[in-house]
Amino acid sequence: MKFDKIKNKGQARLFESSYLEMLTKTHPIVIWGMYLPVIGYMLYYSRITLGFGIFTIATVFLGAMVCWTLFEYVIHRYLFHFTTENPRLQRIVYVIHGNHHEYPRDKQRLFMPPVPSLILASLIFGAQYLLLNNITFMFFPGFLLGYLIYGSMHYAIHAWNPPMKMMKSLWRNHHLHHYKGDDKGYGVSSSFWDWVFKTSFDLEKEKEDKAKVRELMFDK
Protein backbone atom coordinates (compact mmCIF):
# COMPACT_ATOMS: atom_id res chain seq x y z
CA MET A 1 0.00 0.00 0.00
CA LYS A 2 1.72 3.14 -1.26
CA PHE A 3 1.02 6.72 -0.22
CA ASP A 4 1.92 9.85 -2.17
CA LYS A 5 2.58 11.71 1.04
CA ILE A 6 3.44 10.43 4.51
CA LYS A 7 1.62 12.48 7.13
CA ASN A 8 3.70 13.56 10.13
CA LYS A 9 0.83 14.95 12.18
CA GLY A 10 -2.52 13.64 13.33
CA GLN A 11 -3.89 10.17 12.78
CA ALA A 12 -6.14 8.36 10.36
CA ARG A 13 -9.89 8.42 10.88
CA LEU A 14 -10.86 4.76 10.58
CA PHE A 15 -14.57 4.84 11.50
CA GLU A 16 -17.34 7.44 11.42
CA SER A 17 -18.53 6.29 14.83
CA SER A 18 -16.63 8.02 17.63
CA TYR A 19 -17.14 4.95 19.82
CA LEU A 20 -15.63 2.58 17.25
CA GLU A 21 -12.84 5.06 16.63
CA MET A 22 -12.02 5.09 20.34
CA LEU A 23 -11.77 1.29 20.30
CA THR A 24 -9.00 1.45 17.66
CA LYS A 25 -6.53 3.15 20.02
CA THR A 26 -4.57 1.98 23.01
CA HIS A 27 -1.34 2.37 24.98
CA PRO A 28 1.32 -0.33 25.46
CA ILE A 29 0.81 -0.31 29.24
CA VAL A 30 -2.84 -1.30 28.78
CA ILE A 31 -1.92 -4.35 26.68
CA TRP A 32 0.90 -5.39 29.01
CA GLY A 33 -1.52 -5.03 31.93
CA MET A 34 -4.04 -7.27 30.17
CA TYR A 35 -1.70 -10.09 29.26
CA LEU A 36 0.92 -10.29 32.00
CA PRO A 37 -1.61 -11.83 34.46
CA VAL A 38 -2.63 -14.32 31.74
CA ILE A 39 0.99 -15.30 31.17
CA GLY A 40 1.65 -15.67 34.90
CA TYR A 41 -1.49 -17.69 35.58
CA MET A 42 -0.99 -20.11 32.69
CA LEU A 43 2.59 -20.83 33.71
CA TYR A 44 1.43 -21.36 37.31
CA TYR A 45 -1.37 -23.64 36.08
CA SER A 46 1.11 -25.60 33.97
CA ARG A 47 3.33 -26.24 36.98
CA ILE A 48 0.88 -26.66 39.87
CA THR A 49 -2.22 -28.16 38.27
CA LEU A 50 -0.88 -29.93 35.18
CA GLY A 51 2.34 -30.98 36.87
CA PHE A 52 4.80 -30.13 34.12
CA GLY A 53 8.44 -29.76 35.17
CA ILE A 54 10.18 -26.40 35.23
CA PHE A 55 12.60 -27.42 32.45
CA THR A 56 9.72 -28.52 30.21
CA ILE A 57 7.81 -25.32 30.89
CA ALA A 58 10.85 -23.16 30.17
CA THR A 59 11.69 -25.04 26.96
CA VAL A 60 8.17 -24.85 25.55
CA PHE A 61 7.80 -21.22 26.66
CA LEU A 62 11.03 -20.13 24.96
CA GLY A 63 10.22 -22.19 21.89
CA ALA A 64 6.90 -20.40 21.60
CA MET A 65 8.68 -17.04 21.68
CA VAL A 66 10.78 -18.17 18.72
CA CYS A 67 7.62 -19.36 16.94
CA TRP A 68 6.14 -15.90 17.48
CA THR A 69 8.96 -14.29 15.46
CA LEU A 70 8.03 -16.45 12.45
CA PHE A 71 4.33 -15.71 12.95
CA GLU A 72 5.16 -11.99 13.16
CA TYR A 73 7.09 -12.17 9.88
CA VAL A 74 4.37 -14.10 8.05
CA ILE A 75 1.46 -11.88 9.08
CA HIS A 76 3.45 -8.70 8.41
CA ARG A 77 4.47 -9.86 4.96
CA TYR A 78 1.35 -11.63 3.76
CA LEU A 79 -1.51 -10.02 5.71
CA PHE A 80 -0.41 -6.50 6.65
CA HIS A 81 0.96 -5.93 3.13
CA PHE A 82 -1.61 -7.95 1.22
CA THR A 83 -2.13 -6.44 -2.23
CA THR A 84 -5.51 -6.53 -3.92
CA GLU A 85 -7.70 -4.55 -6.30
CA ASN A 86 -10.77 -5.24 -4.16
CA PRO A 87 -11.76 -1.97 -2.42
CA ARG A 88 -13.22 -3.75 0.62
CA LEU A 89 -10.08 -5.79 1.16
CA GLN A 90 -7.97 -2.68 0.63
CA ARG A 91 -10.00 -1.01 3.35
CA ILE A 92 -9.38 -3.90 5.74
CA VAL A 93 -5.64 -3.85 5.06
CA TYR A 94 -5.59 -0.09 5.64
CA VAL A 95 -7.40 -0.40 8.97
CA ILE A 96 -5.11 -3.21 10.11
CA HIS A 97 -1.77 -1.75 9.06
CA GLY A 98 -1.87 0.68 6.16
CA ASN A 99 -2.78 3.61 8.40
CA HIS A 100 0.51 3.10 10.25
CA HIS A 101 2.48 3.61 7.05
CA GLU A 102 0.51 6.76 6.25
CA TYR A 103 0.72 8.09 9.83
CA PRO A 104 3.93 6.54 11.25
CA ARG A 105 3.92 8.97 14.19
CA ASP A 106 0.56 7.77 15.51
CA LYS A 107 1.66 6.14 18.76
CA GLN A 108 -1.87 5.03 19.72
CA ARG A 109 -2.08 2.34 17.04
CA LEU A 110 1.12 0.35 17.42
CA PHE A 111 -0.54 -2.34 19.55
CA MET A 112 -3.78 -4.00 18.59
CA PRO A 113 -6.44 -2.40 20.82
CA PRO A 114 -7.99 -4.43 23.67
CA VAL A 115 -11.27 -5.65 22.15
CA PRO A 116 -9.98 -7.09 18.85
CA SER A 117 -6.80 -8.19 20.63
CA LEU A 118 -8.76 -10.31 23.12
CA ILE A 119 -10.90 -11.80 20.36
CA LEU A 120 -7.87 -12.73 18.26
CA ALA A 121 -5.94 -14.02 21.29
CA SER A 122 -8.88 -16.27 22.18
CA LEU A 123 -9.03 -17.66 18.65
CA ILE A 124 -5.27 -18.30 18.62
CA PHE A 125 -5.44 -19.99 22.02
CA GLY A 126 -8.30 -22.19 20.79
CA ALA A 127 -6.41 -23.18 17.65
CA GLN A 128 -3.27 -23.96 19.65
CA TYR A 129 -5.27 -25.99 22.16
CA LEU A 130 -6.72 -28.13 19.37
CA LEU A 131 -3.17 -28.89 18.21
CA LEU A 132 -1.26 -29.02 21.49
CA ASN A 133 -3.83 -29.81 24.17
CA ASN A 134 -2.42 -29.03 27.65
CA ILE A 135 0.96 -28.00 26.22
CA THR A 136 -0.87 -24.83 25.15
CA PHE A 137 -0.77 -23.59 28.74
CA MET A 138 3.01 -23.38 28.43
CA PHE A 139 3.16 -22.46 24.73
CA PHE A 140 0.55 -19.69 24.59
CA PRO A 141 2.21 -17.56 27.33
CA GLY A 142 5.49 -17.59 25.39
CA PHE A 143 3.61 -16.67 22.22
CA LEU A 144 1.94 -13.80 24.09
CA LEU A 145 5.22 -12.53 25.48
CA GLY A 146 6.65 -12.63 21.97
CA TYR A 147 3.79 -10.39 20.87
CA LEU A 148 4.33 -7.98 23.76
CA ILE A 149 8.02 -7.71 22.95
CA TYR A 150 7.23 -7.20 19.27
CA GLY A 151 4.79 -4.38 20.03
CA SER A 152 7.17 -2.77 22.49
CA MET A 153 10.08 -3.00 20.05
CA HIS A 154 7.92 -1.39 17.38
CA TYR A 155 7.04 1.41 19.77
CA ALA A 156 10.69 1.86 20.77
CA ILE A 157 11.89 2.00 17.15
CA HIS A 158 9.53 4.91 16.51
CA ALA A 159 10.22 6.60 19.84
CA TRP A 160 13.95 6.44 20.53
CA ASN A 161 17.34 5.85 19.01
CA PRO A 162 18.66 2.30 19.47
CA PRO A 163 19.85 1.87 23.08
CA MET A 164 22.80 -0.30 21.99
CA LYS A 165 24.97 -0.25 18.88
CA MET A 166 24.22 -3.91 18.20
CA MET A 167 20.51 -3.05 17.83
CA LYS A 168 21.02 -0.33 15.23
CA SER A 169 20.57 -2.78 12.33
CA LEU A 170 17.11 -3.71 13.66
CA TRP A 171 16.15 -0.03 13.84
CA ARG A 172 17.47 0.66 10.33
CA ASN A 173 15.70 -2.40 8.92
CA HIS A 174 12.33 -1.05 10.05
CA HIS A 175 13.08 2.54 9.04
CA LEU A 176 13.98 1.36 5.54
CA HIS A 177 10.80 -0.72 5.45
CA HIS A 178 8.90 2.55 5.86
CA TYR A 179 10.70 4.91 3.53
CA LYS A 180 12.71 2.71 1.14
CA GLY A 181 10.35 -0.14 0.29
CA ASP A 182 7.68 -2.13 2.10
CA ASP A 183 8.55 -5.26 0.13
CA LYS A 184 11.45 -5.90 2.50
CA GLY A 185 12.22 -5.63 6.19
CA TYR A 186 9.19 -7.41 7.63
CA GLY A 187 10.81 -8.39 10.92
CA VAL A 188 10.37 -5.97 13.80
CA SER A 189 11.45 -7.82 16.92
CA SER A 190 13.97 -9.87 14.91
CA SER A 191 15.55 -9.68 11.45
CA PHE A 192 16.28 -13.41 11.40
CA TRP A 193 13.42 -14.43 9.10
CA ASP A 194 14.17 -11.57 6.71
CA TRP A 195 17.62 -13.10 6.38
CA VAL A 196 16.21 -16.63 5.94
CA PHE A 197 13.69 -15.60 3.27
CA LYS A 198 15.99 -13.03 1.63
CA THR A 199 13.82 -9.99 2.31
CA SER A 200 16.39 -8.08 4.32
CA PHE A 201 17.95 -4.80 3.24
CA ASP A 202 21.64 -4.65 2.44
CA LEU A 203 22.47 -2.20 5.22
CA GLU A 204 26.03 -1.74 4.02
CA LYS A 205 24.80 -0.38 0.69
CA GLU A 206 21.78 1.54 1.96
CA LYS A 207 22.63 5.10 2.92
CA GLU A 208 20.85 6.28 6.05
CA ASP A 209 18.46 9.15 5.34
CA LYS A 210 18.38 10.96 8.67
CA ALA A 211 15.68 13.40 7.55
CA LYS A 212 13.31 10.57 6.64
CA VAL A 213 14.14 8.73 9.85
CA ARG A 214 13.13 11.82 11.85
CA GLU A 215 9.79 11.82 10.02
CA LEU A 216 9.13 8.32 11.42
CA MET A 217 9.92 9.24 15.02
CA PHE A 218 7.29 10.36 17.51
CA ASP A 219 7.11 14.01 18.44
CA LYS A 220 8.77 14.46 21.81
Secondary structure, 3 states (H helix, E strand, C coil): CCCCCCCCCCCCCCCCCHHHHHCCCCCHHHHHHHHHHHHHHHHHHHHHCCCCCHHHHHHHHHHHHHHHHHHHHHHHHHHHCCCCCCHHHHHHHHHHHHHHHHCCCCHHHCCCCHHHHHHHHHHHHHHHHHHHHHHHHHHHHHHHHHHHHHHHHHHHHHHCCCCCHHHHHHHHHHHHHHHCCCCCCCCCCCCHHHHHCCCCCCCCCCCCCHHHHHHHCCCC
